[in-house]
Amino acid sequence: MEKRFPALFVSHGAPSMIVEPCACREFLRQWGEKLGTPAGIVCVSAHWVTQQARVTASPHPTTVHDFYGFADELYDLSYPAPGEPALAARVLELLDRQGIAAAGDATRGFDHGAWAPLMLMYPEAKVPVIQLSVQPQLGPKHHLSVGEALRPLREEGILILASGSATHNLNDFVGHELGAEPMRYAQEFSWWVDKAITEGRTAELLDYHVKAPYALRCHPTAEHFLPLFVPLGTGGKGRQIHDSYTYGALSMAAFSWE
C-alpha cells in the first residue's frame, strides 16, 4: 500500500531564493526530508496560466528560466526530474470525471514556480514530476474543484504541491532588501489566511477578495494565490507549516492539509 501524502501550498518567492540565505529556503530543504519520497509529484504552478487546465506530458521536461534581471548563475540551473506520462494521464482522467476540461502538453517544461521549490525539497531530481496550470479567469471555485478531483492521488503515494505566493505585490517588492521588515498589510492578509485555513472557513477563503484585509493590494492579480485552492480541495485539516517574509512585501507562508 502506498504512503498517503499531505497536500501542500508553498510560497516560492523570487527565483533567487535558491541561492539566498533565507528562512524559506531552509524550511523547504527540511520539509522535503520530513515528507519522505513520494511516488510522483503533481505541481500546480502560478507561472503556467492557460485558458483550460493543461498537464505536462513529456517524459523529459525541460527547465524553463521564465524570469529576467537575476544573477547569471540562476540561468545555469537545471532540474532534470523525469516527467511521467502515466501520471499525466491519471490526472486528466480524474479531471474529466469531475467535468473539468483539460489536455496534455508534450512541449511544456518546468517553470521556476515548480523547479525552484522542488530543487530544494528533492534536490536529486529523481521523483517523477508533472506540472498543472492555473486558470485565473475561472476563479477560486474552479481550483477548489480541481483539488477535489485530484483527491484520490493522495492515497496513491502522490504529493500534490501547489506553488504560488501567500502575498504577491511586485510593485512593493521592488527596491527592498531580502531581509526588509514585513509590511503590515502583507502580515494582516497572511494572518487572515492562516486563521481561515486553520478554522476550516472555506467559504470565506473562496470569497477572499472581499473578505480578507488588503486582498487586492496583496494580490493585484490572482494567479499566485489560486494554487492554494487545489490542496484545499483535496480535503483534510489545514495548518500552517511555515511563516516568514522576504523583501518586505512577500509572505512566504506555507500550508499543509493532512
Secondary structure in CASP SS format (residue, H / E / C, confidence):
PFRMAT SS
TARGET T0000
AUTHOR 0000-0000-0000
METHOD secondary structure of the structure
MODEL  1
M C 1.00
E C 1.00
K C 1.00
R C 1.00
F C 1.00
P C 1.00
A E 1.00
L E 1.00
F E 1.00
V E 1.00
S E 1.00
H C 1.00
G C 1.00
A C 1.00
P H 1.00
S H 1.00
M H 1.00
I H 1.00
V C 1.00
E C 1.00
P C 1.00
C C 1.00
A H 1.00
C H 1.00
R H 1.00
E H 1.00
F H 1.00
L H 1.00
R H 1.00
Q H 1.00
W H 1.00
G H 1.00
E H 1.00
K H 1.00
L H 1.00
G C 1.00
T C 1.00
P C 1.00
A C 1.00
G E 1.00
I E 1.00
V E 1.00
C E 1.00
V E 1.00
S E 1.00
A E 1.00
H E 1.00
W E 1.00
V E 1.00
T C 1.00
Q C 1.00
Q C 1.00
A E 1.00
R E 1.00
V E 1.00
T E 1.00
A C 1.00
S C 1.00
P C 1.00
H C 1.00
P C 1.00
T C 1.00
T E 1.00
V C 1.00
H C 1.00
D C 1.00
F C 1.00
Y C 1.00
G C 1.00
F C 1.00
A C 1.00
D H 1.00
E H 1.00
L H 1.00
Y H 1.00
D C 1.00
L C 1.00
S C 1.00
Y C 1.00
P C 1.00
A C 1.00
P C 1.00
G C 1.00
E C 1.00
P H 1.00
A H 1.00
L H 1.00
A H 1.00
A H 1.00
R H 1.00
V H 1.00
L H 1.00
E H 1.00
L H 1.00
L H 1.00
D H 1.00
R H 1.00
Q C 1.00
G C 1.00
I C 1.00
A C 1.00
A E 1.00
A E 1.00
G E 1.00
D E 1.00
A C 1.00
T C 1.00
R C 1.00
G C 1.00
F E 1.00
D C 1.00
H H 1.00
G H 1.00
A H 1.00
W H 1.00
A H 1.00
P H 1.00
L H 1.00
M H 1.00
L H 1.00
M H 1.00
Y C 1.00
P C 1.00
E C 1.00
A C 1.00
K C 1.00
V C 1.00
P C 1.00
V E 1.00
I E 1.00
Q E 1.00
L E 1.00
S E 1.00
V E 1.00
Q C 1.00
P H 1.00
Q H 1.00
L H 1.00
G H 1.00
P H 1.00
K H 1.00
H H 1.00
H H 1.00
L H 1.00
S H 1.00
V H 1.00
G H 1.00
E H 1.00
A H 1.00
L H 1.00
R H 1.00
P H 1.00
L H 1.00
R H 1.00
E H 1.00
E H 1.00
G C 1.00
I E 1.00
L E 1.00
I E 1.00
L E 1.00
A E 1.00
S E 1.00
G E 1.00
S C 1.00
A C 1.00
T C 1.00
H C 1.00
N C 1.00
L H 1.00
N H 1.00
D H 1.00
F H 1.00
V C 1.00
G C 1.00
H C 1.00
E C 1.00
L C 1.00
G C 1.00
A C 1.00
E C 1.00
P C 1.00
M C 1.00
R H 1.00
Y H 1.00
A H 1.00
Q H 1.00
E H 1.00
F H 1.00
S H 1.00
W H 1.00
W H 1.00
V H 1.00
D H 1.00
K H 1.00
A H 1.00
I H 1.00
T H 1.00
E C 1.00
G C 1.00
R C 1.00
T H 1.00
A H 1.00
E H 1.00
L H 1.00
L H 1.00
D C 1.00
Y H 1.00
H H 1.00
V H 1.00
K H 1.00
A C 1.00
P C 1.00
Y C 1.00
A H 1.00
L H 1.00
R H 1.00
C H 1.00
H C 1.00
P C 1.00
T C 1.00
A C 1.00
E C 1.00
H C 1.00
F C 1.00
L H 1.00
P H 1.00
L H 1.00
F H 1.00
V H 1.00
P H 1.00
L H 1.00
G H 1.00
T C 1.00
G C 1.00
G C 1.00
K C 1.00
G E 1.00
R E 1.00
Q E 1.00
I E 1.00
H E 1.00
D C 1.00
S C 1.00
Y E 1.00
T E 1.00
Y C 1.00
G C 1.00
A C 1.00
L E 1.00
S E 1.00
M C 1.00
A C 1.00
A E 1.00
F E 1.00
S E 1.00
W E 1.00
E C 1.00
END
